[in-house]
Amino acid sequence: MTTFFLARHGETVWHAEHRYAGNSDVALTRHGLGQAAALGAWAVDAQLDAIVASPLSRAQRSAAPSVETTGLELRTDERLVEIDFGVAEGLTPDEIAAQYPEEWAAFRTAPATNPLPGGESGLAGIARALPVFDDLHREFPDGRVLLVGHATLIRLLFCQLAGMDPDGYRDLLPVLGNCHLTTIVYPWATESRAMHHPRIRLLGFDVPPAQAHMGAVLGA
């Protein structure tokens, strides 16, 4: 089984203003750079075998300190890019509600199923990104892999892997901290049990890197 550490990128200039940043390439704030540095400090003793990031610069920059402290190569996987929010890119929730009231209401009711206008559905995002776990598990069957990505896609993937309805991700997992770590063991359920059991074992959810001690990470 492979241990995956899922980390959202650091704070961006849009997130600081609560604006939707999907596949738009938005820079980190100074605070976001500090969060990335804290992730890099955690990586020193994390015994990682690989670091893989979304192609967007905020994820690449957030992974960079971990690359520096571990000496590992930074790998990019296009499948880890954030959900495209279409016309909502760069808008606040209030602005979306004012400009697209019916579409915003539908999105809030079933956000994985109902994409915002011109955007990508959460279900489509899951379909493109889920194979990343299988590919990396085959490459590192007993390894430890850091994935640096995005809040919405991480929450969608977590729901899918944990056997929960992805349409409930906004209510069940309302917050995912910048550069916080969610640690899972994959795959957990056998193929015969996969229809009724989660495919992962959860070792930690949304844990700040300074608190992600090795004992908890290793499941001791």
Backbone torsions as a table, in degrees:
resi	resn	phi	psi	omega
1	MET	NA	147.6	-178.8
2	THR	-104.0	136.5	174.0
3	THR	-94.6	121.6	178.7
4	PHE	-109.1	136.2	173.8
5	PHE	-111.3	111.1	-177.9
6	LEU	-97.4	121.5	-177.7
7	ALA	-127.0	129.9	171.1
8	ARG	-74.5	149.5	176.7
9	HIS	-63.2	172.1	177.3
10	GLY	-73.1	171.5	-178.5
11	GLU	-60.6	139.0	176.8
12	THR	-111.8	170.8	-180.0
13	VAL	-65.4	-28.6	177.3
14	TRP	-79.6	-40.3	-178.8
15	HIS	-66.2	-31.0	177.7
16	ALA	-62.4	-25.3	178.5
17	GLU	-103.4	9.5	179.7
18	HIS	59.9	44.2	176.9
19	ARG	-104.2	143.7	-179.2
20	TYR	-69.8	123.2	177.1
21	ALA	-125.7	96.9	178.6
22	GLY	-90.7	-102.2	179.3
23	ASN	-91.1	9.7	171.2
24	SER	-70.3	142.8	-178.9
25	ASP	-92.4	104.8	-173.3
26	VAL	-118.3	138.8	-175.3
27	ALA	-77.1	155.0	173.8
28	LEU	-74.5	149.8	169.4
29	THR	-79.9	173.0	175.4
30	ARG	-61.1	-38.5	176.8
31	HIS	-63.2	-39.6	177.6
32	GLY	-62.3	-37.3	176.8
33	LEU	-64.6	-36.9	176.8
34	GLY	-66.7	-37.1	176.7
35	GLN	-64.8	-39.0	177.5
36	ALA	-63.8	-38.5	178.3
37	ALA	-63.7	-38.4	178.1
38	ALA	-64.9	-37.6	175.9
39	LEU	-64.2	-39.2	177.4
40	GLY	-64.2	-36.5	177.5
41	ALA	-65.9	-38.5	175.9
42	TRP	-63.1	-39.5	-174.2
43	ALA	-64.0	-22.0	-177.4
44	VAL	-52.0	-45.5	-175.4
45	ASP	-108.3	15.1	-174.6
46	ALA	-84.0	-6.8	178.0
47	GLN	55.8	46.0	-177.8
48	LEU	-75.6	149.1	173.8
49	ASP	-103.9	-22.0	-179.1
50	ALA	-159.2	152.2	173.9
51	ILE	-127.8	121.7	-176.5
52	VAL	-126.6	134.6	-176.7
53	ALA	-132.5	158.9	169.1
54	SER	-60.4	154.9	178.7
55	PRO	-73.5	-13.1	-178.5
56	LEU	-69.8	145.1	-171.3
57	SER	-62.3	-31.5	-179.0
58	ARG	-66.5	-32.7	176.0
59	ALA	-77.1	-41.3	178.4
60	GLN	-60.5	-45.0	-179.0
61	ARG	-68.4	-33.5	179.0
62	SER	-70.7	-29.3	179.0
63	ALA	-82.2	-20.5	-172.4
64	ALA	-56.6	-44.8	178.7
65	PRO	-62.4	-33.9	177.7
66	SER	-67.9	-36.9	175.5
67	VAL	-62.5	-43.9	-178.1
68	GLU	-65.5	-41.7	-175.6
69	THR	-78.3	-21.9	-179.3
70	THR	-101.1	-22.6	-175.4
71	GLY	78.6	7.4	178.6
72	LEU	-81.3	157.5	175.8
73	GLU	-75.8	141.2	173.4
74	LEU	-84.6	119.0	179.1
75	ARG	-103.1	143.2	179.9
76	THR	-115.1	135.6	176.8
77	ASP	-128.8	115.1	-177.1
78	GLU	-58.9	-25.2	-177.6
79	ARG	-70.2	-13.4	-178.5
80	LEU	-92.6	6.1	178.1
81	VAL	-63.1	152.0	-178.4
82	GLU	-67.1	159.1	173.6
83	ILE	-57.2	138.3	175.3
84	ASP	-82.1	119.2	-178.8
85	PHE	-92.5	10.0	173.8
86	GLY	58.8	-128.9	-176.5
87	VAL	-64.9	-14.4	-178.5
88	ALA	-83.3	-8.2	-179.7
89	GLU	-57.2	125.5	178.1
90	GLY	85.3	-2.1	-179.4
91	LEU	-100.5	155.1	172.6
92	THR	-85.9	162.7	176.1
93	PRO	-55.2	-40.0	179.3
94	ASP	-63.8	-39.2	179.2
95	GLU	-67.7	-39.5	177.7
96	ILE	-63.1	-46.0	-178.9
97	ALA	-61.6	-35.5	-179.0
98	ALA	-73.7	-37.7	-175.1
99	GLN	-88.4	-30.4	-176.1
100	TYR	-136.5	64.3	-172.1
101	PRO	-61.4	-43.9	-178.3
102	GLU	-69.7	-42.6	-179.7
103	GLU	-67.1	-37.7	178.4
104	TRP	-66.0	-40.4	178.0
105	ALA	-63.9	-41.5	178.9
106	ALA	-66.1	-41.0	178.3
107	PHE	-62.3	-44.1	-178.3
108	ARG	-66.8	-31.1	179.6
109	THR	-71.6	-42.5	-178.3
110	ALA	-145.7	76.9	-170.1
111	PRO	-68.5	-22.9	177.6
112	ALA	-80.6	-25.3	-176.2
113	THR	-94.8	-36.3	-174.4
114	ASN	-107.8	97.4	179.1
115	PRO	-71.7	155.8	171.7
116	LEU	-70.6	155.5	-174.0
117	PRO	-51.8	129.8	179.4
118	GLY	77.2	3.5	-175.6
119	GLY	-104.4	-174.2	-178.8
120	GLU	-104.3	139.3	176.6
121	SER	-74.0	152.3	176.1
122	GLY	-60.8	-36.2	179.4
123	LEU	-63.4	-37.6	176.8
124	ALA	-67.0	-38.0	177.0
125	GLY	-62.8	-41.5	176.7
126	ILE	-61.0	-44.9	-176.9
127	ALA	-61.3	-38.1	-178.8
128	ARG	-78.9	-31.5	-173.0
129	ALA	-93.4	-25.8	-175.2
130	LEU	-58.5	-37.9	179.5
131	PRO	-61.9	-15.9	177.5
132	VAL	-58.1	-39.5	-178.7
133	PHE	-64.3	-44.2	178.9
134	ASP	-64.7	-42.9	-179.1
135	ASP	-61.7	-45.1	-179.0
136	LEU	-73.1	-32.1	176.2
137	HIS	-64.6	-40.1	177.2
138	ARG	-63.7	-37.0	-179.1
139	GLU	-77.0	-36.1	-178.4
140	PHE	-128.4	71.4	-172.6
141	PRO	-62.7	-26.3	176.6
142	ASP	-124.5	26.6	-171.4
143	GLY	-96.3	-174.3	-177.4
144	ARG	-133.5	117.2	-170.4
145	VAL	-126.6	129.7	173.9
146	LEU	-95.6	123.7	174.5
147	LEU	-110.1	120.1	179.9
148	VAL	-106.8	115.1	-173.9
149	GLY	-144.0	-132.5	-166.3
150	HIS	-135.2	151.4	-170.0
151	ALA	-61.7	-48.6	-175.9
152	THR	-66.9	-47.2	-179.0
153	LEU	-63.8	-40.3	178.8
154	ILE	-61.8	-44.0	-179.3
155	ARG	-66.5	-39.8	177.2
156	LEU	-62.4	-46.6	-179.8
157	LEU	-64.1	-39.4	179.4
158	PHE	-61.9	-45.7	178.2
159	CYS	-59.5	-46.0	-179.6
160	GLN	-60.6	-46.3	-177.3
161	LEU	-71.6	-28.7	-178.7
162	ALA	-88.5	1.5	178.1
163	GLY	77.8	27.3	-179.9
164	MET	-111.5	158.7	-179.5
165	ASP	-69.1	116.3	-180.0
166	PRO	-59.5	-24.8	178.1
167	ASP	-66.0	-12.8	179.1
168	GLY	-96.9	10.3	-172.3
169	TYR	-64.3	-34.4	-177.6
170	ARG	-69.5	-33.4	179.7
171	ASP	-83.4	-43.1	-177.1
172	LEU	-72.6	-39.2	-176.3
173	LEU	-126.1	71.2	-172.4
174	PRO	-69.6	-24.0	-174.9
175	VAL	-134.6	138.6	171.2
176	LEU	-134.3	114.8	-173.8
177	GLY	-68.7	148.5	178.4
178	ASN	-65.5	127.0	179.6
179	CYS	62.8	16.8	172.2
180	HIS	-79.3	159.3	-173.2
181	LEU	-111.4	130.1	168.4
182	THR	-113.0	120.3	-171.8
183	THR	-110.2	124.3	-179.6
184	ILE	-131.5	153.0	171.0
185	VAL	-106.3	129.8	-174.7
186	TYR	-139.1	140.8	-10.5
187	PRO	-83.4	150.9	-179.2
188	TRP	-103.7	-53.4	-179.6
189	ALA	-75.7	144.2	172.8
190	THR	-73.0	165.6	-176.8
191	GLU	-60.0	-36.8	-177.7
192	SER	-70.9	-21.8	-178.6
193	ARG	-101.2	-5.7	-169.3
194	ALA	-62.0	-27.1	-179.1
195	MET	-71.9	-19.6	-173.9
196	HIS	-123.5	-3.9	-176.9
197	HIS	-132.8	154.2	177.1
198	PRO	-63.3	153.6	-179.7
199	ARG	-90.8	0.6	-178.3
200	ILE	-132.7	162.4	167.3
201	ARG	-115.6	126.7	-176.0
202	LEU	-90.5	122.8	177.9
203	LEU	-104.9	-18.9	178.8
204	GLY	-172.9	140.3	-179.0
205	PHE	-126.4	125.3	173.2
206	ASP	55.2	48.7	-176.6
207	VAL	-96.5	126.5	175.6
208	PRO	-58.0	141.1	-175.0
209	PRO	-57.7	-32.3	179.4
210	ALA	-66.6	-19.6	-179.8
211	GLN	-102.7	-2.7	-177.2
212	ALA	-86.9	73.9	-177.0
213	HIS	-70.9	157.5	-176.1
214	MET	-63.5	-33.0	179.4
215	GLY	-61.1	-45.3	179.4
216	ALA	-68.5	-38.6	-177.9
217	VAL	-64.6	-37.2	-177.9
218	LEU	-85.8	-2.5	178.7
219	GLY	76.3	24.2	-178.9
220	ALA	-71.5	NA	NA
